[in-house]
Structure formats: C-alpha cells, structure tokens
Amino acid sequence: MGRVWRAFNIFEESVMVAGMGVMVLFNFLNVVCRYLLPQTPFSYTEELIVLIFVWVSMFGISYGYRRGTHTVLTVLSDLLPGRIQPAIIVFSAAASGFLMALMAWTGYGMVQNQMKFGQILPGMRIPMAVVGWALPIGAAVAFVSVIKSAFDEIGDIPGAGGKDS
C-alpha cells in the first residue's frame, strides 16, 4: 500500500507544481503585456488562474492531511494520557471527515446546478463545472487522506501500538 500512497503523493505534487507554474507564468505574462501593449492578449488569464488555484488548493488540502502538515492543535491532547489520545484523534478525524463528506456532497449539488443551468466562464467560454468539480473531487480525496492521517497519527502515539511502543 505504501507504493500507492507514494505514487499518489507524486501525482498530487506534480499537479500542484504544474498548477503553480502555470499560474505564475500567466500572471507574469499578463502584467508584462498590460504595461507593454495597449490591450492584453490574455483576457482569460484571471479566470484560468482562479480555476487552477481552486484545483491546486483542493489537492493541497488532501496532500496536507496525508503528510500530517495540516493545522493541528495538540496542546490539550498532548497533556492527556497516551490511552486517551487515540480517542481525540478519532474525534478530530471524524469531524474532518464529516466536513470533507459535506463538502463533497454540497459540491456535487453545486456542479449539478452549474450543468443544469449551463453556466459558463465568460472569458474562457468553458463550463463553470470545470471549476466546480474541484470541490467534490478534492473533498473526496481529502476524506481518504483524513482517514490515512488518523491511522498514521494513532500509530505514532507511544503505548498505542505505534512506533515508540
């Protein structure tokens, strides 16, 4: 299973790096053209950058959970005995998992509405659902990452069957 997560990490990292590269490139070109040309040839760049930003952000949430670099406040849980810490981790994972499931569900509904009403991005003339799909897909992937993160964190607790026990 480690190979699967490693491959997924590489995929997510590649998407995020490529997305950030495209965002920086188009922002730079847009600014340069705005000051050198009377009219910018990149009228769609703002929409493209927002589209990529949404996708990169959703992949980043998932990646952060899986790597254990998400925002964690452990002040209280670190003071508790080791046998209680897994319950705290399970509770926080359940809350995060619920949030991701809710985001996936509502995001799917949002995409259905975008497709039902034929919403398009005005500059790029592509369906708004291209941006919208980032929410349910990213939340579903992040849900899996939340579960993996919880198992990894429980495994790292001394005395809970983890590395230090």
Secondary structure, 3 states (H helix, E strand, C coil): CHHHHHHHHHHHHHHHHHHHHHHHHHHHHHHHHHHHCCCCCCCCHHHHHHHHHHHHHHHHHHHHHHHCCCCCCCHHHHHCCCCCHHHHHHHHHHHHHHHHHHHHHHHHHHHHHHHHCCCECCCCCCECHHHHCHHHHHHHHHHHHHHHHHHHHHHCCCCCCCCCC
